[in-house]
Amino acid sequence: MTPQTTNKENIKNFSAPKAILAALRDFKECSRERLLTHSYIQKLCAHKNKATIRSSMFRLLKDGHVRKDFNDILVLTDKGKEESLFSYIDAESFLYKLETQKWDGGWRIIFFDIPEDKRRYRDYLRKVLKKIGFREFQKSIWAYPFPVPSFLKELILNKNIKGHVKFITASDVYNDSDLRKIFKLR
């Protein structure tokens, strides 16, 4: 699937627990009723019935990702906060649409050397870069001609990988004809 295609056919595969974790990350804390009004739940779980969403909430409570406050307010636990970043980025990248953008002549370049013990983050970063529309120019060097969404910046600034990732915005890349060809620019 290319970034230009909509994700409607894949939204059915988006899990209710991920949507709940992403919504709780955004709200910080909320009631069950308010949680159901969040755009992640509304858009990514519209095809699911309320019973599925309720059972997903129960599972997240049981698994220790979410806890209930004394007023039945849902709050992420430390375990839930860690997973909520991935859920948030997954939700945002599902909803992210590559709009027809005019190239500003700049390049966004990401390169990384994430160690093996953080493979989960390395693999996840690659997956997100592909979803957005980045192209691997060389091994672990990715290029993109348009401004990047904020959720990508949040991922590369994550404490687990920020020391292993570099993000560059360059306005002048000598001999960029190969990059222009990849992105079908000018």
Backbone hydrogen bonds in HBPLUS format (Angstrom, degrees):
<---DONOR---> <-ACCEPTOR-->    atom                        ^
c    i                          cat <-CA-CA->   ^        H-A-AA   ^      H-
h    n   atom  resd res      DA  || num        DHA   H-A  angle D-A-AA Bond
n    s   type  num  typ     dist DA aas  dist angle  dist       angle   num
A0005-THR N   A0002-THR O   3.09 MM   3  5.67 151.6  2.17 115.8 123.0     1
A0010-ASN N   A0007-ASN O   2.85 MM   3  5.17 132.9  2.07 107.9 122.0     2
A0011-ILE N   A0007-ASN O   2.88 MM   4  6.05 127.6  2.16 153.4 169.1     3
A0011-ILE N   A0008-LYS O   3.32 MM   3  5.18 141.2  2.48  93.9 104.4     4
A0013-ASN N   A0010-ASN O   2.86 MM   3  5.31 145.1  1.98 110.0 120.5     5
A0014-PHE N   A0011-ILE O   2.92 MM   3  5.09 159.6  1.97 108.8 115.6     6
A0019-ALA N   A0015-SER O   3.15 MM   4  6.48 159.2  2.20 147.5 153.3     7
A0020-ILE N   A0016-ALA O   2.90 MM   4  6.12 156.0  1.95 155.9 162.6     8
A0021-LEU N   A0017-PRO O   2.92 MM   4  6.14 165.5  1.94 152.3 155.7     9
A0022-ALA N   A0018-LYS O   2.93 MM   4  6.10 161.3  1.96 150.8 156.2    10
A0023-ALA N   A0019-ALA O   2.94 MM   4  6.07 157.3  1.99 143.7 150.2    11
A0024-LEU N   A0020-ILE O   2.86 MM   4  6.08 160.2  1.90 153.3 158.9    12
A0025-ARG N   A0021-LEU O   2.94 MM   4  6.10 144.7  2.07 141.5 151.2    13
A0026-ASP N   A0022-ALA O   3.15 MM   4  6.45 146.2  2.27 140.8 149.1    14
A0026-ASP N   A0023-ALA O   3.11 MM   3  5.10 120.3  2.48  93.5 108.0    15
A0027-PHE N   A0023-ALA O   2.85 MM   4  6.15 164.2  1.88 155.4 159.6    16
A0028-LYS N   A0024-LEU O   2.75 MM   4  5.38 147.0  1.86 140.9 148.6    17
A0030-CYS N   A0074-LEU O   3.13 MM  44  5.39 150.5  2.22 138.4 147.4    18
A0074-LEU N   A0030-CYS O   2.69 MM  44  5.39 159.9  1.73 157.9 154.2    19
A0035-LEU N   A0031-SER O   3.00 MM   4  6.15 155.7  2.06 147.0 154.3    20
A0036-LEU N   A0032-ARG O   3.21 MM   4  6.50 147.6  2.32 145.8 152.4    21
A0037-THR N   A0034-ARG O   2.93 MM   3  5.30 152.4  2.00 110.1 119.0    22
A0038-HIS N   A0035-LEU O   3.15 MM   3  5.56 163.1  2.18 113.1 118.4    23
A0041-ILE N   A0038-HIS O   3.07 MM   3  5.44 119.3  2.45 105.9 119.6    24
A0042-GLN N   A0038-HIS O   2.88 MM   4  6.14 168.9  1.89 157.8 161.6    25
A0043-LYS N   A0039-SER O   2.78 MM   4  5.70 163.9  1.81 147.0 150.9    26
A0044-LEU N   A0040-TYR O   2.87 MM   4  5.44 149.6  1.96 132.3 142.3    27
A0045-CYS N   A0041-ILE O   3.02 MM   4  5.02 139.6  2.19 124.6 132.2    28
A0048-LYS N   A0045-CYS O   2.92 MM   3  5.18 156.9  1.97 110.3 118.0    29
A0052-THR N   A0049-ASN O   3.11 MM   3  5.52 126.7  2.40 106.9 119.1    30
A0053-ILE N   A0049-ASN O   3.33 MM   4  6.76 156.2  2.39 147.8 154.2    31
A0054-ARG N   A0050-LYS O   2.84 MM   4  6.06 161.7  1.87 152.1 157.3    32
A0055-SER N   A0051-ALA O   2.88 MM   4  6.06 160.3  1.91 147.3 152.7    33
A0056-SER N   A0052-THR O   2.96 MM   4  6.12 144.9  2.09 140.2 150.2    34
A0057-MET N   A0053-ILE O   2.94 MM   4  6.26 150.9  2.03 147.4 155.1    35
A0058-PHE N   A0054-ARG O   2.96 MM   4  6.28 158.6  2.01 149.1 154.9    36
A0059-ARG N   A0055-SER O   2.94 MM   4  6.16 157.3  1.99 143.9 149.7    37
A0060-LEU N   A0056-SER O   2.98 MM   4  6.23 156.4  2.04 147.1 153.2    38
A0061-LEU N   A0057-MET O   2.96 MM   4  6.24 148.9  2.06 147.4 156.2    39
A0062-LYS N   A0058-PHE O   2.84 MM   4  6.10 163.8  1.86 153.6 158.3    40
A0063-ASP N   A0059-ARG O   2.79 MM   4  5.94 154.7  1.85 150.1 156.8    41
A0065-HIS N   A0060-LEU O   2.93 MM   5  5.20 146.9  2.04 159.7 162.9    42
A0066-VAL N   A0060-LEU O   3.24 MM   6  5.62 148.5  2.34 126.4 122.9    43
A0064-GLY N   A0061-LEU O   3.22 MM   3  5.31 153.7  2.30 101.1 109.0    44
A0077-THR N   A0065-HIS O   3.00 MM  12  5.40 171.4  2.01 129.2 130.0    45
A0067-ARG N   A0075-VAL O   2.83 MM   8  5.43 161.6  1.87 159.9 166.3    46
A0075-VAL N   A0067-ARG O   2.92 MM   8  5.43 154.8  1.99 159.2 165.4    47
A0069-ASP N   A0073-ILE O   2.66 MM   4  4.91 158.0  1.71 144.0 152.1    48
A0072-ASP N   A0069-ASP O   3.08 MM   3  5.27 146.2  2.20 125.7 122.0    49
A0081-LYS N   A0077-THR O   2.77 MM   4  6.05 148.0  1.87 151.4 160.3    50
A0082-GLU N   A0078-ASP O   3.24 MM   4  6.51 156.9  2.29 148.3 152.1    51
A0083-GLU N   A0079-LYS O   3.35 MM   4  6.67 163.7  2.37 145.8 149.5    52
A0084-SER N   A0080-GLY O   2.77 MM   4  5.81 140.5  1.92 143.8 156.0    53
A0087-SER N   A0083-GLU O   3.06 MM   4  6.36 160.5  2.10 151.3 157.5    54
A0088-TYR N   A0084-SER O   2.76 MM   4  5.83 158.3  1.81 146.6 152.3    55
A0089-ILE N   A0085-LEU O   2.98 MM   4  6.22 164.7  2.00 151.6 155.4    56
A0090-ASP N   A0086-PHE O   2.85 MM   4  6.01 158.0  1.90 147.4 154.2    57
A0091-ALA N   A0087-SER O   2.87 MM   4  6.04 159.5  1.91 147.4 153.2    58
A0092-GLU N   A0088-TYR O   2.85 MM   4  6.08 168.7  1.86 154.8 157.9    59
A0093-SER N   A0089-ILE O   2.83 MM   4  5.92 159.1  1.88 147.1 153.3    60
A0094-PHE N   A0090-ASP O   2.93 MM   4  6.08 143.2  2.07 143.2 152.8    61
A0095-LEU N   A0091-ALA O   3.05 MM   4  6.29 150.0  2.14 146.2 154.3    62
A0096-TYR N   A0092-GLU O   2.75 MM   4  5.77 120.1  2.10 138.2 155.2    63
A0107-TRP N   A0170-ALA O   2.71 MM  63  5.14 156.7  1.77 151.0 159.4    64
A0170-ALA N   A0107-TRP O   2.78 MM  63  5.14 161.9  1.82 153.4 158.6    65
A0108-ARG N   A0144-TYR O   2.72 MM  36  5.08 162.1  1.75 160.9 166.6    66
A0144-TYR N   A0108-ARG O   2.89 MM  36  5.08 127.8  2.17 141.1 154.4    67
A0109-ILE N   A0168-ILE O   2.73 MM  59  5.04 168.3  1.74 154.6 158.8    68
A0168-ILE N   A0109-ILE O   2.74 MM  59  5.04 166.1  1.76 156.3 160.8    69
A0110-ILE N   A0142-TRP O   2.87 MM  32  5.16 160.3  1.91 147.5 154.2    70
A0142-TRP N   A0110-ILE O   2.76 MM  32  5.16 173.5  1.77 161.1 162.9    71
A0111-PHE N   A0166-LYS O   3.03 MM  55  5.43 156.9  2.08 147.2 154.5    72
A0166-LYS N   A0111-PHE O   2.86 MM  55  5.43 164.6  1.88 167.8 172.4    73
A0112-PHE N   A0140-SER O   3.24 MM  28  5.79 147.0  2.35 149.8 158.7    74
A0113-ASP N   A0164-HIS O   3.04 MM  51  5.48 153.6  2.11 151.0 159.4    75
A0118-LYS N   A0115-PRO O   2.93 MM   3  5.56 159.3  1.97 118.2 124.9    76
A0119-ARG N   A0116-GLU O   3.04 MM   3  4.96 142.3  2.18 121.2 115.5    77
A0121-TYR N   A0118-LYS O   3.01 MM   3  5.59 124.1  2.33 114.4 126.2    78
A0122-ARG N   A0118-LYS O   3.15 MM   4  6.50 158.3  2.20 149.2 156.0    79
A0123-ASP N   A0119-ARG O   2.81 MM   4  5.98 174.2  1.81 167.7 166.8    80
A0124-TYR N   A0120-ARG O   3.02 MM   4  6.06 152.4  2.10 138.6 147.1    81
A0125-LEU N   A0121-TYR O   2.82 MM   4  5.95 157.7  1.87 148.1 153.8    82
A0126-ARG N   A0122-ARG O   3.10 MM   4  6.39 163.3  2.13 150.4 154.2    83
A0127-LYS N   A0123-ASP O   3.07 MM   4  6.31 159.1  2.11 145.4 151.0    84
A0128-VAL N   A0124-TYR O   2.99 MM   4  6.27 160.3  2.02 154.6 159.0    85
A0129-LEU N   A0125-LEU O   2.91 MM   4  6.12 163.4  1.94 155.9 160.7    86
A0130-LYS N   A0126-ARG O   3.01 MM   4  6.25 159.1  2.06 151.6 156.6    87
A0131-LYS N   A0127-LYS O   3.06 MM   4  6.33 157.8  2.11 145.3 151.4    88
A0132-ILE N   A0128-VAL O   3.02 MM   4  6.27 155.3  2.09 153.2 158.9    89
A0133-GLY N   A0129-LEU O   3.14 MM   4  6.35 149.3  2.24 143.7 151.6    90
A0134-PHE N   A0129-LEU O   2.94 MM   5  5.21 142.1  2.08 160.8 153.8    91
A0135-ARG N   A0143-ALA O   3.01 MM   8  5.53 160.5  2.05 152.7 158.4    92
A0143-ALA N   A0135-ARG O   2.93 MM   8  5.53 160.9  1.97 153.4 155.7    93
A0137-PHE N   A0141-ILE O   2.72 MM   4  5.65 147.1  1.83 152.7 164.2    94
A0138-GLN N   A0141-ILE O   3.32 MM   3  5.08 161.6  2.35 133.9 138.4    95
A0141-ILE N   A0138-GLN O   2.88 MM   3  5.08 161.4  1.92 137.5 131.8    96
A0152-LEU N   A0149-PRO O   3.12 MM   3  5.73 141.5  2.28 113.7 122.8    97
A0154-GLU N   A0150-SER O   2.99 MM   4  6.30 153.8  2.06 150.5 158.0    98
A0155-LEU N   A0151-PHE O   3.13 MM   4  6.34 147.2  2.24 136.2 144.0    99
A0155-LEU N   A0152-LEU O   3.09 MM   3  5.06 117.4  2.50  93.5 108.6   100
A0156-ILE N   A0152-LEU O   2.99 MM   4  6.36 165.4  2.02 158.9 161.1   101
A0157-LEU N   A0153-LYS O   3.02 MM   4  6.13 131.4  2.26 141.3 153.7   102
A0158-ASN N   A0155-LEU O   3.05 MM   3  5.19 162.0  2.08 108.3 113.0   103
A0161-ILE N   A0158-ASN O   3.00 MM   3  5.78 157.2  2.05 125.6 131.4   104
A0162-LYS N   A0158-ASN O   2.92 MM   4  5.61 149.9  2.01 168.3 172.2   105
A0164-HIS N   A0161-ILE O   2.74 MM   3  5.31 162.1  1.77 127.5 133.9   106
A0179-LEU N   A0176-ASP O   3.02 MM   3  5.22 117.9  2.42 101.8 117.0   107
A0180-ARG N   A0176-ASP O   2.88 MM   4  6.20 163.9  1.91 160.2 165.4   108
A0181-LYS N   A0177-SER O   2.97 MM   4  6.09 148.7  2.07 140.1 148.2   109
A0182-ILE N   A0178-ASP O   3.12 MM   4  6.37 157.2  2.17 143.3 148.4   110
A0183-PHE N   A0179-LEU O   3.14 MM   4  6.46 157.4  2.20 153.9 158.6   111
A0184-LYS N   A0180-ARG O   2.82 MM   4  5.69 103.1  2.42 135.6 153.9   112
A0185-LEU N   A0180-ARG O   2.86 MM   5  4.86 164.8  1.88 139.6 144.8   113
A0184-LYS N   A0181-LYS O   3.16 MM   3  4.85 156.1  2.22  97.5 104.7   114
